[in-house]
Amino acid sequence: MKKLAYVFAVSLIASCATTGTDDLSGDEQDSTTTYVEIQEFGSTPAEDAWYSINSKLQSEFNQVCGDTFCEGDFSNITALRLYCSVTSKTATIRDCAWAFTASTHEIDTKTAAVIPNAVTYQCHFKPKTTGPKLITLLTNSTDAIHATLPGMGSIYDTLSDCFDHPIGTTPANVSPFTTTYVDAADYYTSAQSQGWTASVKNLHTAFDNVCGDTFCSSDYSDVQALDLGCSVTKSSGNLKTCIWNFGGSYTTIAKNGALAVVSKTWSCPVQVHGTIAQMISVLTSSSSTADAIHRTLPGGPSAYDSIVGCVTR
């Protein structure tokens, strides 16, 4: 009897050790199980619902970022795509990853070089639920980013640590104690500075309008425009160098269901030869802002023509 009890105990311990090595369900222990993206589960993919959830979470993130995460080194953290992988049989969630991007730049006040620092973030979390249930929960929530998810806190709670670890940061090394060149954003004071802000905003709007059929039609389907940095001769207002930053991502699913997010940034030279006043005039003219990216810039092609060989290359 003692020997039988011993065998039973060993078998029980071995069984517990096997099932306790991961938090996956019995469905996920099946060697025939595969993994798909959350919106691809079942015979009727939930693409529209997942697209709406991404838009909803991006909007909620934008509302909270200014007073929280965007008060650090990067003030323009921008949400990219939220991905989740689920089992092919019961849609049990295996992994979720929300990608972000951000950028800043420095002007070398001696050489006029624009030194970009564009980064990405990959924030993983694993709610203990199924894909359809998560979609329903987030769809019905009036504050999805703060909603408590099964087996964890909120999505918001997972972001702080993630933003402490930017991927691809490039610290600038600029020439000190000279002021020959300044940042275009700092060239004007008072109300005149609004012209540069409006110019960059119009370029962003125009980029969003064209991205779906151009830059966002590759693997990187969520490319976002970030900051545009230009160096300006302080004494004359002549533009010297312009760099426009972008970020994007896509994902692959490993055999065990874990998400591998591929994120990338682009720092693209924008050709221009003229004054900052001329560039502002071109980009803020009374015609539709939707075509700002296609307007011919002073002494150069359009911003679109400058970046078309750079983004997603």
C-alpha positions in Angstrom: 0.0 0.0 0.0 2.8 2.4 0.9 4.4 1.7 -2.5 1.1 2.3 -4.3 0.6 5.6 -2.4 4.1 6.7 -3.3 3.6 6.0 -7.0 0.3 7.9 -6.9 1.9 10.9 -5.1 4.8 11.0 -7.6 2.3 10.8 -10.5 0.2 13.6 -9.0 3.3 15.9 -8.5 4.4 15.2 -12.1 1.0 16.0 -13.4 0.9 19.3 -11.4 4.4 20.2 -12.6 3.4 19.6 -16.2 0.2 21.7 -16.1 1.8 24.4 -13.9 4.6 25.3 -16.3 2.5 27.8 -18.1 -0.8 29.6 -17.6 -2.3 28.1 -20.7 -5.6 26.2 -20.7 -6.0 22.5 -21.7 -6.9 23.7 -25.2 -3.5 25.3 -25.5 -1.8 22.1 -24.3 -3.1 20.3 -27.4 -0.3 19.9 -30.0 -2.8 20.6 -32.8 -3.6 24.0 -31.4 -2.4 27.0 -33.5 -2.7 30.7 -32.9 -4.3 33.5 -34.8 -4.8 37.2 -34.3 -7.8 38.1 -32.3 -9.8 39.5 -35.2 -9.2 36.4 -37.3 -10.8 33.9 -34.9 -13.7 31.9 -36.1 -15.6 31.8 -39.4 -16.7 35.5 -39.0 -13.6 37.5 -38.2 -14.2 40.5 -35.8 -12.1 42.9 -37.9 -14.5 45.8 -37.7 -14.9 45.5 -34.0 -11.2 45.2 -33.4 -10.5 48.2 -35.6 -13.0 50.2 -33.6 -11.4 49.2 -30.4 -8.0 50.3 -31.6 -9.4 53.7 -32.6 -11.2 54.0 -29.2 -8.1 53.1 -27.2 -5.9 55.4 -29.3 -8.3 58.3 -28.6 -8.4 57.5 -24.9 -4.6 57.3 -24.8 -4.4 60.7 -26.4 -6.6 62.2 -23.7 -4.5 61.0 -20.8 -1.0 61.1 -22.3 -0.5 64.9 -22.0 -0.7 64.9 -18.2 1.1 61.5 -17.7 3.4 59.7 -20.1 3.9 62.6 -22.5 5.4 64.8 -19.7 8.8 63.0 -20.0 11.5 63.1 -22.6 9.0 62.5 -25.4 5.9 64.7 -25.6 4.5 63.1 -28.7 4.1 59.4 -27.8 1.7 58.1 -30.4 -0.3 54.9 -30.3 0.3 52.3 -33.1 -1.5 49.0 -33.3 -2.9 46.8 -30.5 -2.4 43.1 -31.3 -3.7 40.0 -29.5 -3.1 36.4 -30.2 -5.7 33.7 -29.4 -5.9 29.9 -29.7 -7.5 28.6 -32.8 -10.0 26.4 -31.0 -11.5 28.4 -28.1 -10.0 31.9 -28.7 -8.2 31.9 -25.3 -5.9 34.9 -25.3 -2.2 34.0 -25.3 -0.6 37.4 -25.6 -1.5 41.1 -26.3 1.0 43.8 -27.3 0.3 47.5 -27.8 3.0 49.3 -29.9 3.8 53.0 -29.6 6.2 55.4 -31.2 7.6 58.8 -30.3 10.4 61.2 -31.4 12.2 64.3 -30.7 15.2 66.1 -32.2 18.1 68.4 -31.4 19.5 71.2 -33.6 23.3 71.5 -33.7 23.5 75.2 -33.4 27.0 75.3 -35.0 26.5 72.9 -38.0 22.8 73.2 -38.6 22.4 69.4 -38.4 19.1 68.1 -37.3 19.7 65.1 -35.0 16.6 62.9 -34.7 15.8 60.6 -31.8 12.9 58.4 -32.9 11.9 55.4 -30.7 9.2 52.7 -30.3 7.7 50.9 -27.4 6.2 47.4 -27.1 3.8 47.0 -24.2 2.7 43.4 -23.5 -0.2 42.2 -21.3 -2.1 39.0 -20.9 -5.8 39.1 -19.8 -7.2 35.8 -18.7 -10.2 35.6 -21.0 -11.2 34.9 -24.6 -11.0 37.1 -27.6 -14.7 37.5 -28.0 -15.2 38.4 -24.3 -12.3 40.9 -24.5 -13.8 42.5 -27.6 -17.2 42.8 -25.8 -15.7 44.2 -22.6 -13.7 46.9 -24.4 -16.4 47.7 -26.8 -19.0 48.3 -24.0 -16.6 50.1 -21.7 -17.0 53.9 -21.5 -13.3 54.1 -20.4 -11.7 51.1 -22.0 -8.1 52.1 -21.2 -8.9 52.1 -17.5 -11.2 49.1 -17.5 -10.1 46.2 -15.2 -9.4 43.1 -17.4 -9.8 39.6 -16.1 -6.7 38.3 -14.3 -4.9 41.7 -14.4 -5.4 45.4 -13.8 -6.2 47.8 -16.6 -4.3 48.4 -19.9 -3.3 51.8 -18.5 -1.6 50.1 -15.5 0.7 48.2 -17.8 2.0 51.2 -19.7 4.2 53.0 -17.1 6.9 50.4 -17.0 6.8 50.0 -20.8 7.4 53.7 -21.4 10.5 53.6 -19.2 12.1 51.4 -21.8 12.2 53.1 -25.2 13.6 51.0 -28.1 16.1 52.6 -30.4 16.9 55.8 -28.5 19.7 57.9 -30.0 21.1 60.6 -27.6 22.2 63.7 -29.4 25.7 65.1 -29.3 25.5 68.8 -30.3 28.0 71.6 -30.4 27.7 73.8 -27.3 27.8 77.5 -26.9 26.9 78.6 -30.4 23.7 80.1 -31.7 24.2 80.4 -35.4 21.3 78.1 -36.1 18.0 77.5 -34.2 15.1 75.2 -34.3 12.3 76.3 -36.6 9.9 75.8 -33.6 11.9 78.4 -31.7 12.6 80.9 -34.4 9.5 83.0 -33.9 8.1 84.3 -30.7 4.5 85.0 -29.6 1.8 84.5 -32.1 4.1 84.1 -35.1 5.2 80.7 -33.7 1.7 79.4 -34.4 2.4 79.5 -38.1 5.1 76.8 -37.7 2.8 74.7 -35.5 0.0 75.0 -38.0 2.4 74.0 -40.9 3.4 70.8 -39.1 -0.2 70.0 -38.2 -1.3 70.4 -41.8 1.5 68.0 -43.0 0.3 65.5 -40.4 -3.3 65.7 -41.5 -2.3 65.3 -45.2 0.0 62.4 -44.4 -2.9 60.6 -42.6 -5.1 61.2 -45.7 -2.7 59.5 -48.1 -1.1 56.9 -45.9 -3.7 54.2 -46.4 -3.1 53.9 -50.2 0.7 54.5 -50.0 3.0 54.2 -47.0 0.5 52.2 -45.0 -0.1 49.6 -47.7 3.0 47.6 -46.8 3.6 45.4 -43.8 3.8 48.5 -41.7 0.1 49.4 -42.0 0.0 51.8 -39.0 2.7 54.3 -39.9 2.3 57.5 -37.9 3.9 60.9 -38.6 5.9 62.4 -35.8 7.9 65.6 -35.3 9.3 67.7 -38.1 12.6 69.3 -37.2 14.2 72.1 -39.3 17.3 74.2 -38.6 17.1 77.9 -39.4 19.8 80.5 -39.7 19.1 82.8 -36.8 20.1 86.0 -38.5 18.2 85.5 -41.8 15.5 82.9 -41.3 16.9 80.7 -44.1 16.1 77.0 -43.7 19.1 74.7 -43.7 18.1 71.2 -42.9 14.7 69.5 -42.3 14.1 65.9 -40.9 10.6 64.4 -40.6 10.3 61.4 -38.3 7.8 58.5 -38.6 7.1 55.2 -36.7 5.2 52.0 -37.5 4.8 48.4 -36.6 3.6 44.9 -37.5 3.5 41.6 -35.7 4.1 37.9 -36.2 2.9 35.1 -34.0 5.4 32.5 -32.7 4.5 28.8 -32.6 3.7 29.1 -28.9 1.4 32.1 -29.5 3.7 34.8 -28.2 3.6 38.0 -30.2 6.8 39.3 -31.9 6.2 42.9 -32.6 8.4 44.4 -35.3 8.6 48.1 -34.9 10.5 50.6 -37.0 11.2 54.3 -37.2 12.2 56.5 -40.2 14.0 59.8 -40.1 13.5 61.3 -43.6 15.2 64.4 -45.0 12.8 66.9 -46.5 14.3 69.0 -49.3 13.7 72.7 -49.0 15.7 75.8 -49.9 14.2 79.1 -48.8 13.0 80.9 -45.7 10.9 79.6 -42.8 8.3 82.3 -43.7 8.1 81.0 -47.2 7.6 77.4 -46.0 4.9 78.5 -43.5 3.1 80.4 -46.3 3.1 77.3 -48.6 1.8 74.9 -45.9 -0.8 77.2 -44.4 -2.4 78.7 -47.5 -6.1 78.9 -47.6 -6.5 75.9 -49.9 -7.4 72.5 -48.4 -5.0 71.2 -45.8 -5.5 67.7 -47.3 -3.0 68.5 -50.1 -0.3 70.1 -47.9 2.0 67.2 -48.3 1.8 67.5 -52.1 2.5 71.3 -52.3 5.9 72.3 -53.7 8.1 73.5 -51.0 10.4 76.5 -51.5 13.4 75.5 -53.6 12.5 71.8 -53.5 9.9 69.2 -54.3 6.9 68.5 -52.2 7.2 66.9 -48.7 5.6 63.7 -50.2 8.3 63.5 -52.9 11.0 63.9 -50.3 9.8 61.0 -48.1 8.4 58.6 -50.7 11.7 56.8 -51.0 12.3 56.8 -47.2 9.2 55.6 -45.3 8.8 51.8 -45.4 11.9 51.4 -47.5 
